[in-house]
Amino acid sequence: MNIQSIIILIIFAAAVWYIGRLMYRNLFAKKGCGENCKCGVDFSNIDSDKTLK
């Protein structure tokens, strides 16, 4: 096995690991907070009377 084959094998293994990690995180991600939860975000300084123009 020459050096080019080893490099290609390492790059392929890294790509498979990366895609597998993305899929795992997507499938088994923690669920967000409930419906009425702000998740620690402070919305108190937002003016609800202004409208987008």
N, CA, C and O atoms as a Maestro MAE file, in Angstrom:
{
 s_m_m2io_version
 :::
 2.0.0
}

f_m_ct {
 s_m_title
 :::
 protein
 m_atom[212] {
  # First column is atom index #
  i_m_mmod_type
  r_m_x_coord
  r_m_y_coord
  r_m_z_coord
  i_m_residue_number
  s_m_chain_name
  s_m_pdb_residue_name
  s_m_pdb_atom_name
  i_m_atomic_number
  :::
  1 25 0.856 -1.177 0.000 1 A "MET " " N  " 7
  2 3 0.000 0.000 0.000 1 A "MET " " CA " 6
  3 2 0.900 1.237 0.000 1 A "MET " " C  " 6
  4 15 1.763 1.395 0.863 1 A "MET " " O  " 8
  5 25 0.683 2.097 -0.970 2 A "ASN " " N  " 7
  6 3 1.527 3.287 -1.047 2 A "ASN " " CA " 6
  7 2 0.947 4.430 -0.219 2 A "ASN " " C  " 6
  8 15 -0.146 4.319 0.336 2 A "ASN " " O  " 8
  9 25 1.686 5.516 -0.147 3 A "ILE " " N  " 7
  10 3 1.320 6.643 0.710 3 A "ILE " " CA " 6
  11 2 0.040 7.320 0.231 3 A "ILE " " C  " 6
  12 15 -0.736 7.813 1.049 3 A "ILE " " O  " 8
  13 25 -0.194 7.353 -1.079 4 A "GLN " " N  " 7
  14 3 -1.414 7.969 -1.604 4 A "GLN " " CA " 6
  15 2 -2.662 7.211 -1.150 4 A "GLN " " C  " 6
  16 15 -3.668 7.825 -0.795 4 A "GLN " " O  " 8
  17 25 -2.600 5.915 -1.162 5 A "SER " " N  " 7
  18 3 -3.738 5.106 -0.717 5 A "SER " " CA " 6
  19 2 -4.012 5.307 0.768 5 A "SER " " C  " 6
  20 15 -5.167 5.350 1.192 5 A "SER " " O  " 8
  21 25 -2.961 5.428 1.545 6 A "ILE " " N  " 7
  22 3 -3.120 5.645 2.984 6 A "ILE " " CA " 6
  23 2 -3.767 7.009 3.247 6 A "ILE " " C  " 6
  24 15 -4.655 7.128 4.091 6 A "ILE " " O  " 8
  25 25 -3.318 8.030 2.520 7 A "ILE " " N  " 7
  26 3 -3.896 9.369 2.691 7 A "ILE " " CA " 6
  27 2 -5.376 9.367 2.298 7 A "ILE " " C  " 6
  28 15 -6.203 9.929 3.015 7 A "ILE " " O  " 8
  29 25 -5.714 8.746 1.176 8 A "ILE " " N  " 7
  30 3 -7.109 8.657 0.736 8 A "ILE " " CA " 6
  31 2 -7.947 7.910 1.764 8 A "ILE " " C  " 6
  32 15 -9.076 8.311 2.047 8 A "ILE " " O  " 8
  33 25 -7.420 6.845 2.318 9 A "LEU " " N  " 7
  34 3 -8.133 6.078 3.335 9 A "LEU " " CA " 6
  35 2 -8.387 6.916 4.586 9 A "LEU " " C  " 6
  36 15 -9.471 6.852 5.164 9 A "LEU " " O  " 8
  37 25 -7.410 7.688 4.998 10 A "ILE " " N  " 7
  38 3 -7.571 8.552 6.176 10 A "ILE " " CA " 6
  39 2 -8.623 9.630 5.908 10 A "ILE " " C  " 6
  40 15 -9.463 9.901 6.766 10 A "ILE " " O  " 8
  41 25 -8.581 10.247 4.721 11 A "ILE " " N  " 7
  42 3 -9.569 11.282 4.378 11 A "ILE " " CA " 6
  43 2 -10.967 10.676 4.309 11 A "ILE " " C  " 6
  44 15 -11.923 11.283 4.793 11 A "ILE " " O  " 8
  45 25 -11.100 9.507 3.724 12 A "PHE " " N  " 7
  46 3 -12.397 8.837 3.640 12 A "PHE " " CA " 6
  47 2 -12.930 8.486 5.025 12 A "PHE " " C  " 6
  48 15 -14.111 8.690 5.304 12 A "PHE " " O  " 8
  49 25 -12.086 7.973 5.877 13 A "ALA " " N  " 7
  50 3 -12.512 7.617 7.239 13 A "ALA " " CA " 6
  51 2 -12.944 8.864 8.010 13 A "ALA " " C  " 6
  52 15 -13.919 8.818 8.761 13 A "ALA " " O  " 8
  53 25 -12.230 9.973 7.834 14 A "ALA " " N  " 7
  54 3 -12.607 11.219 8.506 14 A "ALA " " CA " 6
  55 2 -13.952 11.728 7.995 14 A "ALA " " C  " 6
  56 15 -14.763 12.220 8.779 14 A "ALA " " O  " 8
  57 25 -14.193 11.616 6.700 15 A "ALA " " N  " 7
  58 3 -15.470 12.051 6.129 15 A "ALA " " CA " 6
  59 2 -16.617 11.189 6.638 15 A "ALA " " C  " 6
  60 15 -17.680 11.713 6.974 15 A "ALA " " O  " 8
  61 25 -16.420 9.889 6.698 16 A "VAL " " N  " 7
  62 3 -17.464 8.992 7.220 16 A "VAL " " CA " 6
  63 2 -17.745 9.305 8.684 16 A "VAL " " C  " 6
  64 15 -18.903 9.334 9.100 16 A "VAL " " O  " 8
  65 25 -16.700 9.537 9.468 17 A "TRP " " N  " 7
  66 3 -16.881 9.888 10.882 17 A "TRP " " CA " 6
  67 2 -17.651 11.195 11.017 17 A "TRP " " C  " 6
  68 15 -18.546 11.298 11.856 17 A "TRP " " O  " 8
  69 25 -17.319 12.194 10.204 18 A "TYR " " N  " 7
  70 3 -17.968 13.506 10.273 18 A "TYR " " CA " 6
  71 2 -19.448 13.405 9.898 18 A "TYR " " C  " 6
  72 15 -20.296 13.958 10.598 18 A "TYR " " O  " 8
  73 25 -19.763 12.721 8.827 19 A "ILE " " N  " 7
  74 3 -21.162 12.546 8.412 19 A "ILE " " CA " 6
  75 2 -21.923 11.743 9.453 19 A "ILE " " C  " 6
  76 15 -23.075 12.058 9.752 19 A "ILE " " O  " 8
  77 25 -21.308 10.721 10.004 20 A "GLY " " N  " 7
  78 3 -21.951 9.932 11.054 20 A "GLY " " CA " 6
  79 2 -22.249 10.761 12.287 20 A "GLY " " C  " 6
  80 15 -23.310 10.618 12.895 20 A "GLY " " O  " 8
  81 25 -21.318 11.628 12.660 21 A "ARG " " N  " 7
  82 3 -21.528 12.501 13.815 21 A "ARG " " CA " 6
  83 2 -22.662 13.486 13.554 21 A "ARG " " C  " 6
  84 15 -23.475 13.734 14.445 21 A "ARG " " O  " 8
  85 25 -22.732 14.053 12.349 22 A "LEU " " N  " 7
  86 3 -23.831 14.956 12.006 22 A "LEU " " CA " 6
  87 2 -25.180 14.245 12.076 22 A "LEU " " C  " 6
  88 15 -26.149 14.789 12.606 22 A "LEU " " O  " 8
  89 25 -25.236 13.039 11.545 23 A "MET " " N  " 7
  90 3 -26.485 12.277 11.571 23 A "MET " " CA " 6
  91 2 -26.880 11.923 13.005 23 A "MET " " C  " 6
  92 15 -28.055 12.010 13.361 23 A "MET " " O  " 8
  93 25 -25.920 11.530 13.821 24 A "TYR " " N  " 7
  94 3 -26.206 11.181 15.209 24 A "TYR " " CA " 6
  95 2 -26.748 12.382 15.970 24 A "TYR " " C  " 6
  96 15 -27.732 12.272 16.701 24 A "TYR " " O  " 8
  97 25 -26.096 13.532 15.792 25 A "ARG " " N  " 7
  98 3 -26.553 14.741 16.487 25 A "ARG " " CA " 6
  99 2 -27.930 15.169 16.014 25 A "ARG " " C  " 6
  100 15 -28.721 15.689 16.800 25 A "ARG " " O  " 8
  101 25 -28.226 14.957 14.739 26 A "ASN " " N  " 7
  102 3 -29.522 15.334 14.204 26 A "ASN " " CA " 6
  103 2 -30.619 14.400 14.707 26 A "ASN " " C  " 6
  104 15 -31.718 14.854 15.027 26 A "ASN " " O  " 8
  105 25 -30.340 13.136 14.778 27 A "LEU " " N  " 7
  106 3 -31.350 12.158 15.184 27 A "LEU " " CA " 6
  107 2 -31.564 12.119 16.693 27 A "LEU " " C  " 6
  108 15 -32.689 11.922 17.153 27 A "LEU " " O  " 8
  109 25 -30.516 12.301 17.450 28 A "PHE " " N  " 7
  110 3 -30.607 12.168 18.897 28 A "PHE " " CA " 6
  111 2 -30.345 13.486 19.615 28 A "PHE " " C  " 6
  112 15 -29.817 13.494 20.727 28 A "PHE " " O  " 8
  113 25 -30.706 14.589 18.992 29 A "ALA " " N  " 7
  114 3 -30.492 15.904 19.598 29 A "ALA " " CA " 6
  115 2 -31.430 16.080 20.781 29 A "ALA " " C  " 6
  116 15 -32.537 15.543 20.807 29 A "ALA " " O  " 8
  117 25 -30.967 16.836 21.745 30 A "LYS " " N  " 7
  118 3 -31.822 17.156 22.880 30 A "LYS " " CA " 6
  119 2 -32.959 18.032 22.387 30 A "LYS " " C  " 6
  120 15 -32.772 18.905 21.540 30 A "LYS " " O  " 8
  121 25 -34.109 17.790 22.920 31 A "LYS " " N  " 7
  122 3 -35.257 18.598 22.556 31 A "LYS " " CA " 6
  123 2 -35.133 19.956 23.231 31 A "LYS " " C  " 6
  124 15 -34.537 20.075 24.302 31 A "LYS " " O  " 8
  125 25 -35.692 20.965 22.606 32 A "GLY " " N  " 7
  126 3 -35.663 22.308 23.161 32 A "GLY " " CA " 6
  127 2 -36.573 22.376 24.372 32 A "GLY " " C  " 6
  128 15 -37.110 21.366 24.826 32 A "GLY " " O  " 8
  129 25 -36.733 23.555 24.873 33 A "CYS " " N  " 7
  130 3 -37.583 23.708 26.033 33 A "CYS " " CA " 6
  131 2 -39.049 23.703 25.609 33 A "CYS " " C  " 6
  132 15 -39.358 23.616 24.420 33 A "CYS " " O  " 8
  133 25 -39.932 23.796 26.570 34 A "GLY " " N  " 7
  134 3 -41.364 23.705 26.313 34 A "GLY " " CA " 6
  135 2 -41.911 24.881 25.526 34 A "GLY " " C  " 6
  136 15 -41.165 25.769 25.114 34 A "GLY " " O  " 8
  137 25 -43.209 24.877 25.325 35 A "GLU " " N  " 7
  138 3 -43.858 25.903 24.526 35 A "GLU " " CA " 6
  139 2 -43.642 27.312 25.060 35 A "GLU " " C  " 6
  140 15 -43.293 28.212 24.297 35 A "GLU " " O  " 8
  141 25 -43.839 27.513 26.337 36 A "ASN " " N  " 7
  142 3 -43.803 28.850 26.898 36 A "ASN " " CA " 6
  143 2 -42.446 29.228 27.482 36 A "ASN " " C  " 6
  144 15 -42.331 30.258 28.146 36 A "ASN " " O  " 8
  145 25 -41.453 28.444 27.255 37 A "CYS " " N  " 7
  146 3 -40.138 28.698 27.821 37 A "CYS " " CA " 6
  147 2 -39.379 29.694 26.953 37 A "CYS " " C  " 6
  148 15 -39.442 29.628 25.725 37 A "CYS " " O  " 8
  149 25 -38.669 30.607 27.584 38 A "LYS " " N  " 7
  150 3 -37.865 31.584 26.853 38 A "LYS " " CA " 6
  151 2 -36.447 31.070 26.619 38 A "LYS " " C  " 6
  152 15 -35.681 31.703 25.893 38 A "LYS " " O  " 8
  153 25 -36.091 29.965 27.204 39 A "CYS " " N  " 7
  154 3 -34.752 29.390 27.061 39 A "CYS " " CA " 6
  155 2 -33.653 30.356 27.498 39 A "CYS " " C  " 6
  156 15 -32.573 30.367 26.909 39 A "CYS " " O  " 8
  157 25 -33.909 31.146 28.498 40 A "GLY " " N  " 7
  158 3 -32.898 32.038 29.029 40 A "GLY " " CA " 6
  159 2 -32.731 33.327 28.236 40 A "GLY " " C  " 6
  160 15 -31.827 34.107 28.535 40 A "GLY " " O  " 8
  161 25 -33.573 33.577 27.237 41 A "VAL " " N  " 7
  162 3 -33.470 34.792 26.445 41 A "VAL " " CA " 6
  163 2 -34.357 35.858 27.077 41 A "VAL " " C  " 6
  164 15 -35.505 35.594 27.432 41 A "VAL " " O  " 8
  165 25 -33.817 37.050 27.210 42 A "ASP " " N  " 7
  166 3 -34.555 38.141 27.828 42 A "ASP " " CA " 6
  167 2 -35.207 38.991 26.737 42 A "ASP " " C  " 6
  168 15 -34.521 39.683 25.985 42 A "ASP " " O  " 8
  169 25 -36.532 38.931 26.661 43 A "PHE " " N  " 7
  170 3 -37.273 39.699 25.674 43 A "PHE " " CA " 6
  171 2 -37.911 40.942 26.291 43 A "PHE " " C  " 6
  172 15 -38.803 41.527 25.676 43 A "PHE " " O  " 8
  173 25 -37.493 41.357 27.465 44 A "SER " " N  " 7
  174 3 -38.145 42.451 28.162 44 A "SER " " CA " 6
  175 2 -37.900 43.807 27.498 44 A "SER " " C  " 6
  176 15 -38.700 44.725 27.680 44 A "SER " " O  " 8
  177 25 -36.816 43.958 26.733 45 A "ASN " " N  " 7
  178 3 -36.526 45.257 26.138 45 A "ASN " " CA " 6
  179 2 -37.085 45.404 24.725 45 A "ASN " " C  " 6
  180 15 -36.798 46.402 24.065 45 A "ASN " " O  " 8
  181 25 -37.863 44.457 24.244 46 A "ILE " " N  " 7
  182 3 -38.449 44.527 22.917 46 A "ILE " " CA " 6
  183 2 -39.769 45.279 23.004 46 A "ILE " " C  " 6
  184 15 -40.624 44.947 23.825 46 A "ILE " " O  " 8
  185 25 -39.932 46.282 22.168 47 A "ASP " " N  " 7
  186 3 -41.152 47.092 22.153 47 A "ASP " " CA " 6
  187 2 -42.165 46.421 21.231 47 A "ASP " " C  " 6
  188 15 -41.956 46.356 20.020 47 A "ASP " " O  " 8
  189 25 -43.244 45.931 21.792 48 A "SER " " N  " 7
  190 3 -44.252 45.219 21.010 48 A "SER " " CA " 6
  191 2 -45.186 46.160 20.263 48 A "SER " " C  " 6
  192 15 -45.967 45.702 19.429 48 A "SER " " O  " 8
  193 25 -45.131 47.455 20.534 49 A "ASP " " N  " 7
  194 3 -46.010 48.407 19.871 49 A "ASP " " CA " 6
  195 2 -45.507 48.791 18.479 49 A "ASP " " C  " 6
  196 15 -46.289 49.233 17.638 49 A "ASP " " O  " 8
  197 25 -44.227 48.628 18.237 50 A "LYS " " N  " 7
  198 3 -43.674 48.969 16.929 50 A "LYS " " CA " 6
  199 2 -44.042 47.898 15.912 50 A "LYS " " C  " 6
  200 15 -44.087 46.708 16.225 50 A "LYS " " O  " 8
  201 25 -44.300 48.339 14.709 51 A "THR " " N  " 7
  202 3 -44.590 47.387 13.645 51 A "THR " " CA " 6
  203 2 -43.531 47.506 12.559 51 A "THR " " C  " 6
  204 15 -42.896 48.549 12.403 51 A "THR " " O  " 8
  205 25 -43.354 46.440 11.822 52 A "LEU " " N  " 7
  206 3 -42.386 46.469 10.727 52 A "LEU " " CA " 6
  207 2 -42.966 47.257 9.575 52 A "LEU " " C  " 6
  208 15 -44.145 47.117 9.248 52 A "LEU " " O  " 8
  209 25 -42.158 48.067 8.972 53 A "LYS " " N  " 7
  210 3 -42.629 48.888 7.849 53 A "LYS " " CA " 6
  211 2 -41.930 48.489 6.579 53 A "LYS " " C  " 6
  212 15 -42.191 49.065 5.523 53 A "LYS " " O  " 8
  :::
 }
 m_bond[211] {
  # First column is bond index #
  i_m_from
  i_m_to
  i_m_order
  :::
  1 1 2 1
  2 2 3 1
  3 3 4 2
  4 3 5 1
  5 5 6 1
  6 6 7 1
  7 7 8 2
  8 7 9 1
  9 9 10 1
  10 10 11 1
  11 11 12 2
  12 11 13 1
  13 13 14 1
  14 14 15 1
  15 15 16 2
  16 15 17 1
  17 17 18 1
  18 18 19 1
  19 19 20 2
  20 19 21 1
  21 21 22 1
  22 22 23 1
  23 23 24 2
  24 23 25 1
  25 25 26 1
  26 26 27 1
  27 27 28 2
  28 27 29 1
  29 29 30 1
  30 30 31 1
  31 31 32 2
  32 31 33 1
  33 33 34 1
  34 34 35 1
  35 35 36 2
  36 35 37 1
  37 37 38 1
  38 38 39 1
  39 39 40 2
  40 39 41 1
  41 41 42 1
  42 42 43 1
  43 43 44 2
  44 43 45 1
  45 45 46 1
  46 46 47 1
  47 47 48 2
  48 47 49 1
  49 49 50 1
  50 50 51 1
  51 51 52 2
  52 51 53 1
  53 53 54 1
  54 54 55 1
  55 55 56 2
  56 55 57 1
  57 57 58 1
  58 58 59 1
  59 59 60 2
  60 59 61 1
  61 61 62 1
  62 62 63 1
  63 63 64 2
  64 63 65 1
  65 65 66 1
  66 66 67 1
  67 67 68 2
  68 67 69 1
  69 69 70 1
  70 70 71 1
  71 71 72 2
  72 71 73 1
  73 73 74 1
  74 74 75 1
  75 75 76 2
  76 75 77 1
  77 77 78 1
  78 78 79 1
  79 79 80 2
  80 79 81 1
  81 81 82 1
  82 82 83 1
  83 83 84 2
  84 83 85 1
  85 85 86 1
  86 86 87 1
  87 87 88 2
  88 87 89 1
  89 89 90 1
  90 90 91 1
  91 91 92 2
  92 91 93 1
  93 93 94 1
  94 94 95 1
  95 95 96 2
  96 95 97 1
  97 97 98 1
  98 98 99 1
  99 99 100 2
  100 99 101 1
  101 101 102 1
  102 102 103 1
  103 103 104 2
  104 103 105 1
  105 105 106 1
  106 106 107 1
  107 107 108 2
  108 107 109 1
  109 109 110 1
  110 110 111 1
  111 111 112 2
  112 111 113 1
  113 113 114 1
  114 114 115 1
  115 115 116 2
  116 115 117 1
  117 117 118 1
  118 118 119 1
  119 119 120 2
  120 119 121 1
  121 121 122 1
  122 122 123 1
  123 123 124 2
  124 123 125 1
  125 125 126 1
  126 126 127 1
  127 127 128 2
  128 127 129 1
  129 129 130 1
  130 130 131 1
  131 131 132 2
  132 131 133 1
  133 133 134 1
  134 134 135 1
  135 135 136 2
  136 135 137 1
  137 137 138 1
  138 138 139 1
  139 139 140 2
  140 139 141 1
  141 141 142 1
  142 142 143 1
  143 143 144 2
  144 143 145 1
  145 145 146 1
  146 146 147 1
  147 147 148 2
  148 147 149 1
  149 149 150 1
  150 150 151 1
  151 151 152 2
  152 151 153 1
  153 153 154 1
  154 154 155 1
  155 155 156 2
  156 155 157 1
  157 157 158 1
  158 158 159 1
  159 159 160 2
  160 159 161 1
  161 161 162 1
  162 162 163 1
  163 163 164 2
  164 163 165 1
  165 165 166 1
  166 166 167 1
  167 167 168 2
  168 167 169 1
  169 169 170 1
  170 170 171 1
  171 171 172 2
  172 171 173 1
  173 173 174 1
  174 174 175 1
  175 175 176 2
  176 175 177 1
  177 177 178 1
  178 178 179 1
  179 179 180 2
  180 179 181 1
  181 181 182 1
  182 182 183 1
  183 183 184 2
  184 183 185 1
  185 185 186 1
  186 186 187 1
  187 187 188 2
  188 187 189 1
  189 189 190 1
  190 190 191 1
  191 191 192 2
  192 191 193 1
  193 193 194 1
  194 194 195 1
  195 195 196 2
  196 195 197 1
  197 197 198 1
  198 198 199 1
  199 199 200 2
  200 199 201 1
  201 201 202 1
  202 202 203 1
  203 203 204 2
  204 203 205 1
  205 205 206 1
  206 206 207 1
  207 207 208 2
  208 207 209 1
  209 209 210 1
  210 210 211 1
  211 211 212 2
  :::
 }
}
